[in-house]
Amino acid sequence: IYKLKDQVINSLKERDQLKLYCDLELPLASILAKMEQNGIRLDISTIRKMEEEVQEKLDDLTLRIYKLANKEFNINSYAQVAEVLYDDLNLPAHKKRSTAADYLEEIASFHPIVNLILDYRKYAKLQGTYIKGLQNFVHGDGKIHTIYNQFLTQTGRLSSKEPNLQNITIRDDEQRMVRKAFLPSNENSYLLSIDYSQIELRVLAHMADATSLINAFNNDEDIHLQTAMKIFDIENKDDVTSLQRRQAKAVNFGIIYGISDWGLAEQLGVSVSKAKDFINKYFATFPEIKTYLDKAVSDCEKNGYVKTLFNRIRYVKEINDPNYTVREFGKRVAMNAPIQGTAADIIKKAMLDIDKLLNDKNYQTKMLLQIHDELVFEVPENELMEVIPLICETMENAASLKVRLKVDYGYGKNWYDAK
């Protein structure tokens, strides 16, 4: 490996990535090693109580499903579920007799058994993947020591394994409850969670130099509310309904991922023409974003790759593929990868700065987890009020953008209460 040193360094220099490697990725490796070594405590009594409660829920759902089906069958078997739904109950069948969640949601109104099956799957995944699965990774010290993969994703995001803690979402209430079992290792300490607020939208505003969006962020305006007013032609913000704001939020985040009018229509449950109108009004409101995204695609078509603000390269071989579907995927990657990758680079830079802060001031606070835009710390009670503003300030100053970065924080005696 040593003999490859000069060749690798020259390759990094040629692609202008030596600084990214030396200043960001290389020092980050030792921080990730410390985080893996620190681990995070999993309270077995809490997780086993959850296991009992979820099993009771599964048993109840099983009996209710059997009663509606008028027979017993393997609910975990897609073939047997299809037989019950489409043969026994004569529900409208997709040509492939699909039992995928998105199709079942479409036919849920035809029979109450459908939602029960969807609920069963949700709790079965919670039980198998999270509740029982996490117990398999508890070490002798009572902690989980997840392993971080620094170079596995193409966007620059970290991933983790054994177990994968990055898929314990806060969007699903049941999955989020699992976080109650994660505790500080010391009774006199707290778990502190700090996460970036809308970082990808802020990065997009900066990269596109979208003046009105930049100003809205810097003035602490509700971005989703502002977008709703534009796409629904509403003059008074008090007239925006919660549904309209949710739909505007889907537009805001959909734009980052290059969503199509068809994709947005399916997500919002509106007509394709209405979704297209939403997107057109969005780009009329923020024309710089349309210009930026179009240029990102055209530059990628010419160069075969895209870059983050930190000069991370992602090659996009799909961008010039003769197959239309593959090529469209490449376009979406060209639009999103610089944004998502820059957000990933920013939190990595923040981790370096925070580690230096904690070391320089000899704090006993430890960085435990990185979950995409969120960092989790174990903080002694006597340091808590002192380190919170320091870490928040460090994260908000991790990159110099035209848009002010913003973080939200919470703390508690478990990970759930810290959010």
C-alpha positions in Angstrom: 0.0 0.0 0.0 2.8 2.4 0.8 4.2 2.0 -2.7 0.9 3.5 -4.0 1.3 6.7 -1.9 2.8 8.9 -4.6 0.3 7.7 -7.2 -2.7 8.3 -4.9 -1.4 11.8 -3.9 -0.9 12.7 -7.5 -4.3 11.5 -8.4 -5.8 13.6 -5.6 -3.9 16.6 -6.8 -5.0 16.2 -10.4 -8.6 16.3 -9.3 -8.0 19.1 -6.7 -9.1 16.8 -3.9 -6.0 16.6 -1.8 -7.2 19.4 0.6 -10.5 17.6 1.0 -8.7 14.4 2.0 -6.0 16.0 4.2 -8.1 18.6 5.9 -11.4 16.8 6.3 -11.5 13.1 5.7 -8.2 12.1 7.3 -8.6 13.9 10.6 -12.3 12.8 10.7 -11.2 9.2 10.8 -9.7 9.5 14.3 -12.9 11.3 15.6 -15.0 8.5 14.2 -12.7 5.9 15.9 -13.3 7.7 19.2 -17.0 7.7 18.7 -17.0 4.0 17.9 -15.0 3.4 21.1 -17.2 5.6 23.2 -20.4 3.8 22.1 -23.8 4.5 23.5 -25.6 2.7 26.3 -28.7 0.7 25.5 -30.9 0.0 28.4 -31.9 -3.7 28.1 -34.8 -3.5 30.6 -36.4 -0.7 28.5 -35.9 -2.4 25.2 -37.3 -5.7 26.5 -40.4 -3.9 27.9 -40.9 -2.5 24.4 -40.5 -6.0 22.9 -43.3 -7.2 25.1 -45.6 -4.3 24.2 -44.9 -4.6 20.5 -45.5 -8.4 20.6 -48.9 -7.8 22.3 -49.7 -5.3 19.5 -48.6 -7.9 16.8 -50.7 -10.6 18.5 -53.8 -8.4 18.5 -53.3 -7.4 14.9 -52.9 -11.0 13.9 -56.2 -12.0 15.5 -58.0 -9.1 13.9 -56.6 -9.9 10.5 -57.5 -13.6 10.8 -61.0 -12.6 11.7 -61.5 -10.3 8.7 -59.9 -12.9 6.4 -62.0 -15.6 7.9 -59.0 -17.9 8.1 -55.4 -18.1 9.4 -52.5 -17.5 7.0 -48.9 -16.3 7.1 -49.1 -12.5 7.2 -45.4 -12.3 6.4 -45.9 -14.2 3.1 -46.6 -11.8 0.2 -48.0 -14.7 -1.8 -50.5 -15.6 0.9 -51.4 -12.0 1.5 -52.1 -11.6 -2.2 -54.3 -14.7 -2.1 -56.4 -13.3 0.7 -56.8 -9.9 -0.8 -57.3 -10.7 -4.4 -58.8 -14.2 -4.4 -60.7 -14.4 -1.2 -61.8 -10.8 -0.7 -61.8 -9.8 -4.4 -60.1 -6.5 -3.9 -59.0 -4.6 -7.1 -55.7 -6.2 -8.1 -52.7 -4.7 -9.8 -51.7 -6.7 -12.8 -48.8 -8.1 -10.8 -51.0 -8.7 -7.8 -48.8 -6.4 -5.8 -48.7 -6.4 -2.1 -46.2 -3.5 -1.9 -47.0 -0.8 0.7 -47.6 1.9 -1.8 -50.2 -0.1 -3.7 -51.9 -1.4 -0.6 -52.3 2.3 0.5 -54.1 2.9 -2.7 -56.7 0.2 -2.1 -56.9 0.6 1.7 -60.4 2.2 1.4 -61.8 -1.0 -0.1 -61.5 -3.1 3.0 -60.3 -2.6 6.7 -58.0 -5.6 6.5 -55.5 -3.6 4.3 -54.6 -1.0 6.9 -54.3 -3.8 9.5 -51.8 -5.6 7.3 -49.8 -2.4 6.8 -49.8 -1.8 10.6 -48.7 -5.4 11.1 -45.8 -4.9 8.8 -44.7 -1.7 10.5 -44.7 -3.3 13.9 -43.0 -6.5 12.6 -40.2 -4.4 11.2 -40.0 -2.4 14.4 -39.7 -5.7 16.4 -37.3 -7.5 14.2 -35.0 -4.8 12.9 -34.9 -2.4 15.8 -36.1 -3.9 19.1 -34.7 -7.4 18.8 -32.0 -6.4 16.3 -30.4 -3.8 18.6 -30.1 -6.3 21.4 -27.8 -8.4 19.3 -25.2 -5.6 19.2 -24.9 -4.8 22.9 -21.4 -5.4 24.1 -20.2 -6.5 27.5 -20.1 -2.9 28.7 -23.8 -2.5 28.0 -23.2 -0.3 25.0 -23.7 -0.4 21.3 -20.5 0.5 19.3 -21.8 1.1 15.8 -19.2 1.1 13.0 -19.0 4.2 10.8 -18.3 3.8 7.0 -16.6 6.9 5.9 -16.3 6.2 2.1 -19.3 3.9 1.3 -21.8 6.4 0.1 -21.3 8.4 -3.1 -22.6 11.6 -1.7 -20.0 11.8 1.1 -22.6 11.1 3.8 -21.5 8.7 6.6 -23.2 5.4 7.0 -23.1 3.0 9.9 -23.4 -0.8 10.5 -23.5 -3.3 13.3 -26.0 -1.9 13.8 -27.2 0.8 11.4 -28.3 3.6 13.8 -28.9 6.1 11.0 -32.2 4.5 10.0 -33.9 5.0 13.3 -36.1 7.7 11.9 -37.8 10.4 14.0 -40.6 10.7 11.4 -42.2 7.5 12.4 -43.6 7.7 16.0 -43.2 4.0 16.7 -39.6 3.9 15.5 -38.8 7.0 17.3 -39.9 5.4 20.6 -36.8 3.1 20.3 -34.7 6.1 21.2 -36.0 5.9 24.7 -33.7 2.9 25.3 -30.6 4.9 24.5 -29.2 6.4 27.7 -26.0 8.2 28.9 -23.5 5.9 30.5 -23.3 8.1 33.6 -26.4 8.8 35.8 -25.1 12.4 36.2 -25.0 13.0 32.5 -27.4 14.0 29.8 -27.8 13.1 26.1 -27.6 16.3 24.0 -28.9 16.2 20.4 -28.1 19.1 18.0 -29.2 19.0 14.4 -29.0 21.4 11.5 -32.3 23.0 10.5 -33.2 22.7 6.8 -29.5 22.5 5.9 -30.0 21.2 2.3 -32.5 24.0 1.5 -30.0 26.5 2.9 -27.2 25.0 0.8 -29.4 25.2 -2.3 -30.2 28.8 -1.6 -26.5 29.6 -1.3 -25.4 27.6 -4.4 -28.2 29.0 -6.6 -27.6 32.5 -5.2 -31.4 32.7 -4.8 -31.7 36.2 -3.3 -35.3 36.0 -2.0 -34.7 32.6 -0.5 -31.5 33.7 1.1 -33.2 36.7 2.6 -36.1 34.6 3.9 -33.7 32.3 5.7 -31.6 35.1 7.1 -34.8 36.8 8.4 -35.9 33.6 10.1 -39.1 33.4 8.0 -41.1 30.2 7.7 -39.9 29.0 4.3 -42.7 26.5 3.8 -45.3 29.1 4.6 -43.7 31.6 2.2 -43.7 28.9 -0.5 -47.3 28.0 0.2 -48.3 31.7 -0.3 -46.6 31.8 -3.7 -47.8 28.5 -5.2 -51.4 28.9 -3.9 -51.6 32.7 -4.6 -52.3 33.6 -1.0 -51.6 37.2 0.1 -52.1 36.9 3.8 -50.0 34.3 5.6 -52.7 33.7 8.2 -54.9 32.3 5.4 -52.5 29.5 4.7 -53.9 26.2 5.9 -51.8 23.4 7.5 -52.5 21.2 4.4 -51.2 23.9 2.1 -48.1 24.3 4.2 -47.4 20.6 4.1 -47.8 20.5 0.3 -45.5 23.5 0.0 -43.0 21.6 2.2 -43.1 18.7 -0.2 -42.5 21.0 -3.1 -39.5 22.6 -1.4 -37.8 19.3 -0.6 -38.9 17.7 -3.8 -37.1 20.3 -5.9 -33.8 19.4 -4.2 -34.3 15.8 -5.5 -35.3 16.8 -9.0 -38.9 15.6 -8.5 -41.1 15.4 -11.6 -44.6 16.8 -11.9 -45.8 13.2 -12.0 -43.8 12.3 -8.9 -45.1 15.3 -7.0 -48.7 14.6 -8.0 -48.4 11.1 -6.7 -46.9 12.3 -3.4 -49.5 15.0 -2.8 -52.5 13.2 -4.2 -53.2 15.9 -6.8 -53.5 15.9 -10.6 -50.3 16.0 -12.7 -51.4 19.4 -14.1 -51.8 20.8 -10.6 -48.4 19.5 -9.5 -46.8 21.0 -12.7 -48.4 24.3 -11.8 -46.9 24.1 -8.3 -43.4 23.5 -9.7 -43.8 26.3 -12.3 -44.9 28.8 -9.6 -42.0 27.7 -7.4 -39.5 28.4 -10.2 -41.2 31.7 -11.0 -40.7 32.6 -7.3 -37.1 31.4 -7.2 -35.8 31.7 -10.9 -32.2 31.4 -9.7 -32.9 27.9 -8.5 -34.2 26.8 -11.9 -31.1 28.3 -13.6 -28.8 26.6 -11.1 -30.4 23.2 -11.5 -30.4 23.4 -15.3 -26.8 24.4 -15.3 -25.9 21.6 -12.8 -27.4 19.1 -15.3 -25.7 20.6 -18.4 -22.3 20.8 -16.7 -22.6 17.2 -15.6 -23.5 16.1 -19.1 -20.4 17.8 -20.3 -18.0 16.8 -17.5 -19.5 13.5 -16.4 -19.3 14.6 -12.7 -20.5 17.1 -10.2 -18.8 18.8 -7.2 -19.7 19.9 -3.7 -18.6 23.3 -2.3 -15.8 21.3 -0.6 -14.7 20.0 -4.0 -15.9 16.4 -3.4 -16.5 14.8 -6.8 -19.3 12.4 -7.7 -19.1 10.8 -11.1 -22.5 10.4 -12.8 -22.1 7.8 -15.5 -25.9 7.7 -16.0 -26.1 11.3 -17.2 -25.4 10.4 -20.8 -26.9 6.9 -20.9 -28.9 6.1 -24.0 -31.7 4.8 -21.9 -34.2 7.6 -21.0 -35.0 6.3 -17.5 -31.4 5.9 -16.6 -30.6 9.3 -18.0 -33.3 10.9 -16.0 -32.0 9.3 -12.9 -28.6 10.8 -13.7 -30.1 14.2 -14.0 -31.7 13.9 -10.6 -28.3 12.9 -9.2 -26.6 15.9 -10.9 -29.1 18.2 -9.2 -29.1 16.7 -5.7 -25.6 15.3 -5.2 -23.8 18.8 -4.8 -26.4 19.9 -2.3 -26.6 16.7 -0.2 -22.8 16.3 -0.5 -22.1 19.8 0.7 -24.4 19.3 3.6 -22.5 16.2 4.5 -19.2 18.0 4.2 -20.4 20.8 6.5 -21.4 18.5 9.3 -18.0 16.7 9.0 -16.3 20.0 9.2 -18.4 20.8 12.3 -17.3 17.5 13.9 -13.7 18.5 13.5 -14.3 21.9 15.0 -16.3 20.5 17.9 -13.7 17.9 18.7 -11.0 20.6 18.8 -13.3 22.8 21.0 -13.9 19.9 23.5 -10.2 19.0 23.6 -8.9 22.6 23.9 -11.2 23.3 26.9 -10.7 19.9 28.5 -14.4 19.2 28.6 -15.6 15.7 29.5 -18.4 16.0 27.0 -18.2 13.2 24.4 -19.4 13.0 20.8 -21.3 9.7 20.5 -23.3 9.6 17.3 -23.7 11.3 13.9 -27.1 10.7 12.3 -27.0 12.6 9.0 -27.7 16.2 10.1 -27.8 15.4 13.8 -25.0 15.0 16.4 -25.5 13.3 19.7 -23.3 14.0 22.8 -23.0 12.7 26.3 -22.6 15.8 28.6 -21.9 15.8 32.3 -24.6 17.8 34.1 -22.0 20.5 35.3 -21.0 21.2 31.7 -24.4 21.1 30.0 -25.4 24.8 30.1 -21.8 25.8 29.2 -21.2 23.6 26.2 -24.7 23.9 24.5 -24.1 27.5 23.2 -20.5 26.7 22.3 -21.3 23.6 20.2 -24.3 25.3 18.6 -22.1 28.3 17.6 -19.4 26.0 16.3 -21.9 24.1 14.1 -23.5 27.3 12.8 -20.0 28.6 11.9 -18.8 25.4 10.2 -19.1 27.0 6.7 -19.3 30.5 5.4 -22.4 30.7 3.3 -24.6 33.5 2.1 -27.3 31.8 4.2 -27.0 31.7 8.0 -26.8 28.1 9.2 -29.1 27.3 12.0 -29.3 24.4 14.5 -31.9 23.2 17.0 -31.0 21.3 20.2 -32.6 19.3 23.0 -31.3 17.3 25.9 -32.7 14.7 28.2 -32.0 11.5 30.1 -32.5 9.5 27.0 -32.2 10.0 23.3 -36.0 10.3 22.8 -36.3 13.2 25.3 -33.3 14.9 23.7 -35.2 15.6 20.5 
